[in-house]
Amino acid sequence: MNTIPSIFEKLCPNCYGEISSYRLEKGLPCEKCLPDENLEVCQYIKEGGIRELCDIKQELKEWQEHFERHINSLPWSLQNTWAERVFLKHSFV
């Protein structure tokens, strides 16, 4: 089933500008933020909402490597969740 292509205002997850339904469906930011959909999002985007998520993803990866080096075990999913909440500065309450 084909869908009618649509443009949505203020829905780009990075710059909050216009974005097509096609790009939203693919989980991509708008064409202004990422001109080529084949590019790696975290390597290309330098600022905006997605950049912050990419930075947190990188912090979590580094923390997991640190954890494994010192504990000789991968962190449990709950420990990953706690670390992610710390990096996001979310409350534990």
N, C-alpha and C positions, 0 to 999 in steps of 0.2 A: 504494500500500500504506500503510495507516494503522498508526501505531505506538501502543503503549500508553503513555499519559502516565505519566511517572515523576518522582519527586522524589529528588534526590541530596543527601546531607549533605556539608558541607564542600567543595563544588565551585564555589561562586560565585567567579569570578576576581577579584572586588574585595574582598569581606568574608569569604570562605571559609565562608559560611553555606549554608543549603539553597537549592537552585535546581531549577527544573523542566527536564525534557528539552527542552521547547519553547524555553525561553530559551537553553539551551546551544546548541541547533541553530541559533538565530538569531544566536549570537555576542554575546548580551547578558548583563549581570549580573543578579542576582536582582531580584525585585520590590521588596525593601526598598531596594536601592541605586538602582534606576531604575524608579520606579513606572509611568511611561508609556513603552512601547517605542518611541514615535515621537520621543522627545526625543533630542537629540544627546548622546551619551555623554560626550564630553570637555567639553562646556559645562555639563553638569548635575552630574556627580560631582565632589565637592570633596576627597575623601580616599580612601585605599585603594590597592590594587594597580593598578587601572586609571588612577587619577589620575597615578601615577608614569609609566606608559607614555604618557599624554597629554602630560605635561610634557616627556618626552624627544622625542616626536613634534614638539612645538612648538620645542624647542631645535634639532632637526635642520632644521626648516623655516627658522628664522632663520639657521642656519649656511649653508644652501644659498643663501639670498638674499645673505648677506655674501660668500660665495665668488663668486657670479655678478657682484656689483657690482665686486669687485676684480680678478677674473681675466677677466671678460667671457665666461665660458663656464660652463655647468652642470657640477657635479662628476660624475665618472664613478661608476658604481654601486659600484666598489670603494672610492672615496673616501667615498661615503655610508656604506658598511659600516664603514669605519674610524672615521668620526665617530660613528656610532651606538654602536660599541664603547666609544669614549671617554666618551660621555654615560652609558652603562650601567656605566662603571667596570669593564669586562671586560679581562682580560689579553690581550695580543697574542702571548703565548708559546704 
